[in-house]
Amino acid sequence: EMRMALTRMLSCCLIILFQSTLVVAEHTNDKLTPLTLNAISAARKLGDDVSCLVAGTGCAKVVEEVSKVLGVKKVLVAQHDAYRGLLPEELTPLILASQKQFQFTHICAGASAFGKNLLPRVAAKLDVAPLSDIIEIKSPDTFVRTIYAGNALSTVKCNDPVKVFTVRATSFEAAPVEGGSATKEEVTSSPVGVSEWIEQNLTKSDRPELTSAKVVVSGGRGLKSGDNFKLLYDLADKLNAAVGASRAAVDAGFVPNDLQVGQTGKIVAPELYIAVGISGAIQHLAGMKDSKTIVAINKDPEAPIFQVADYGLVADLFKAIPEMTEALKK
Ligand SMILES: Cc1cc2nc3c(=O)[nH]c(=O)nc-3n(C[C@H](O)[C@H](O)[C@H](O)COP(=O)(O)OP(=O)(O)OC[C@H]3O[C@@H](n4cnc5c(N)ncnc54)[C@H](O)[C@@H]3O)c2cc1C
């Protein structure tokens, strides 16, 4: 029995020793997308052997950026026209080739549109089950994720030889961008050529990006029209905030759907979240309830948003918001 216990202990230690994680970097060729730093922090919880794959075209700046991130040991660099637009069809064979070469036990990325698009394909090709949007790592094979719009936590043990997962950025601190000195190594794969990236048109905005903003001002159906969102934009500009919205506001056509916060929108956890004319349906709360301080402005004192709010103002938003903006001008 003693020998069995010892063997178990030894194999446990060996498992921890031989963890190695690949983080797939999301970037724009010029800049690393911040949530990659959160994914790197998650990877570090699995052990010290963290590599980061930077694939792209002319992405030398990002390679430099990543090599300085604390905790990254090696940067795998892949530059080719085929990686333009970071298409999953082209990145997957590259990740599979890297996995074969370096025997990674874990492969992860942030749970953004990029990660959600890529990693299920990688998992399918490896014939393993992907784990999406994890919020905690209990051990190298046990992860926590939310279910039922964040109303329950599910702890999942993964028996697959390679664990493939996406990381909810708001649940892990960003890794420090200085202090690391990773080695660089080139990796390649042959282009597949089944799809081609043509162009992308991004909405230009001077405001901070919704998922990384420190302050978010969100509007709901209570705003009544798209034009009235100007009230929120004016307030947001005073607070250097991003503007978000409930699904009802998006469905009514007040604002485009990239502003949607919630279960089927973006997940945010800013220092300050101001919910204006939003009732607080569970599907909305799923996207913002981890915010540090929540302020709710609603004319209905019974609105469920007040149950999660740190500060609640029962008032007509058409009066309260201009007053707040005015007060901030002083
Ligand atoms: C599968 C599924 C997924 C979903 N995903 C999401 C999601 O990702 N994000 C999301 O937000 N929703 C989502 N929903 C929808 C969600 O259930 C709600 O319908 C939605 O969040 C309601 O939006 P709202 O709070 O803006 O509108 P309402 O519920 O209509 O609330 C409007 C609020 O404005 C207040 N108000 C009105 N006039 C004023 C005024 N003059 N001054 C102050 N307050 C005022 C009212 O008192 C009310 O509380 C989802 C639903 C389903 C079924």
The ligand as an SDF file (V2000), in Angstrom:
LIG
                    3D

 53 58  0  0  0  0  0  0  0  0999 V2000
  -30.8250   33.4030  -24.3330 C   0  0  0  0  0  0  0  0  0  0  0  0
  -30.8670   34.8630  -23.9610 C   0  0  0  0  0  0  0  0  0  0  0  0
  -29.7060   35.6010  -24.0010 C   0  0  0  0  0  0  0  0  0  0  0  0
  -29.7190   36.9550  -23.6440 C   0  0  0  0  0  0  0  0  0  0  0  0
  -28.5400   37.6550  -23.6610 N   0  0  0  0  0  0  0  0  0  0  0  0
  -28.5420   38.9380  -23.2220 C   0  0  0  0  0  0  0  0  0  0  0  0
  -27.3310   39.7050  -23.1520 C   0  0  0  0  0  0  0  0  0  0  0  0
  -26.2430   39.2260  -23.5260 O   0  0  0  0  0  0  0  0  0  0  0  0
  -27.3840   40.9650  -22.6830 N   0  0  0  0  0  0  0  0  0  0  0  0
  -28.5500   41.5460  -22.2590 C   0  0  0  0  0  0  0  0  0  0  0  0
  -28.5150   42.7130  -21.8390 O   0  0  0  0  0  0  0  0  0  0  0  0
  -29.7060   40.8650  -22.3460 N   0  0  0  0  0  0  0  0  0  0  0  0
  -29.7300   39.5860  -22.8220 C   0  0  0  0  0  0  0  0  0  0  0  0
  -30.9250   38.9240  -22.9160 N   0  0  0  0  0  0  0  0  0  0  0  0
  -32.1840   39.6940  -22.7230 C   0  0  0  0  0  0  0  0  0  0  0  0
  -32.5700   39.8930  -21.2720 C   0  0  0  0  0  0  0  0  0  0  0  0
  -33.3530   38.7950  -20.8490 O   0  0  0  0  0  0  0  0  0  0  0  0
  -33.4180   41.1780  -21.1510 C   0  0  0  0  0  0  0  0  0  0  0  0
  -34.5260   41.0910  -22.0060 O   0  0  0  0  0  0  0  0  0  0  0  0
  -32.6690   42.4490  -21.4610 C   0  0  0  0  0  0  0  0  0  0  0  0
  -31.4310   42.4810  -20.7710 O   0  0  0  0  0  0  0  0  0  0  0  0
  -33.5090   43.6550  -21.0490 C   0  0  0  0  0  0  0  0  0  0  0  0
  -32.8860   44.8330  -21.4310 O   0  0  0  0  0  0  0  0  0  0  0  0
  -33.1950   46.2040  -20.6640 P   0  0  0  0  0  0  0  0  0  0  0  0
  -32.8590   46.0450  -19.2310 O   0  0  0  0  0  0  0  0  0  0  0  0
  -32.5380   47.2860  -21.4300 O   0  0  0  0  0  0  0  0  0  0  0  0
  -34.7610   46.3840  -20.9240 O   0  0  0  0  0  0  0  0  0  0  0  0
  -35.9680   46.2900  -19.9090 P   0  0  0  0  0  0  0  0  0  0  0  0
  -35.9820   45.0110  -19.1940 O   0  0  0  0  0  0  0  0  0  0  0  0
  -37.1670   46.6760  -20.6950 O   0  0  0  0  0  0  0  0  0  0  0  0
  -35.6480   47.4140  -18.8460 O   0  0  0  0  0  0  0  0  0  0  0  0
  -35.6930   48.7940  -19.1070 C   0  0  0  0  0  0  0  0  0  0  0  0
  -35.5090   49.4890  -17.7700 C   0  0  0  0  0  0  0  0  0  0  0  0
  -35.4260   50.8820  -17.9860 O   0  0  0  0  0  0  0  0  0  0  0  0
  -36.0960   51.5380  -16.9210 C   0  0  0  0  0  0  0  0  0  0  0  0
  -36.4870   52.8590  -17.4100 N   0  0  0  0  0  0  0  0  0  0  0  0
  -37.3800   53.1490  -18.3890 C   0  0  0  0  0  0  0  0  0  0  0  0
  -37.4820   54.4960  -18.5800 N   0  0  0  0  0  0  0  0  0  0  0  0
  -36.6130   55.0510  -17.6990 C   0  0  0  0  0  0  0  0  0  0  0  0
  -36.2550   56.4010  -17.4120 C   0  0  0  0  0  0  0  0  0  0  0  0
  -36.8040   57.4150  -18.0790 N   0  0  0  0  0  0  0  0  0  0  0  0
  -35.3650   56.5980  -16.4440 N   0  0  0  0  0  0  0  0  0  0  0  0
  -34.7930   55.5860  -15.7420 C   0  0  0  0  0  0  0  0  0  0  0  0
  -35.1020   54.2820  -15.9810 N   0  0  0  0  0  0  0  0  0  0  0  0
  -35.9890   54.0300  -16.9490 C   0  0  0  0  0  0  0  0  0  0  0  0
  -37.2640   50.6460  -16.5870 C   0  0  0  0  0  0  0  0  0  0  0  0
  -37.6880   50.8680  -15.2450 O   0  0  0  0  0  0  0  0  0  0  0  0
  -36.6530   49.2480  -16.7920 C   0  0  0  0  0  0  0  0  0  0  0  0
  -36.1290   48.7280  -15.5910 O   0  0  0  0  0  0  0  0  0  0  0  0
  -30.9300   37.5870  -23.2760 C   0  0  0  0  0  0  0  0  0  0  0  0
  -32.0980   36.8190  -23.2440 C   0  0  0  0  0  0  0  0  0  0  0  0
  -32.0860   35.4850  -23.5640 C   0  0  0  0  0  0  0  0  0  0  0  0
  -33.3540   34.7040  -23.5170 C   0  0  0  0  0  0  0  0  0  0  0  0
  1  2  1  0
  2  3  1  0
  2 52  2  0
  3  4  2  0
  4  5  1  0
  4 50  1  0
  5  6  2  0
  6  7  1  0
  6 13  1  0
  7  8  2  0
  7  9  1  0
  9 10  1  0
 10 11  2  0
 10 12  1  0
 12 13  2  0
 13 14  1  0
 14 15  1  0
 14 50  1  0
 15 16  1  0
 16 17  1  0
 16 18  1  0
 18 19  1  0
 18 20  1  0
 20 21  1  0
 20 22  1  0
 22 23  1  0
 23 24  1  0
 24 25  2  0
 24 26  1  0
 24 27  1  0
 27 28  1  0
 28 29  2  0
 28 30  1  0
 28 31  1  0
 31 32  1  0
 32 33  1  0
 33 34  1  0
 33 48  1  0
 34 35  1  0
 35 36  1  0
 35 46  1  0
 36 37  1  0
 36 45  1  0
 37 38  2  0
 38 39  1  0
 39 40  1  0
 39 45  2  0
 40 41  1  0
 40 42  2  0
 42 43  1  0
 43 44  2  0
 44 45  1  0
 46 47  1  0
 46 48  1  0
 48 49  1  0
 50 51  2  0
 51 52  1  0
 52 53  1  0
M  END
$$$$
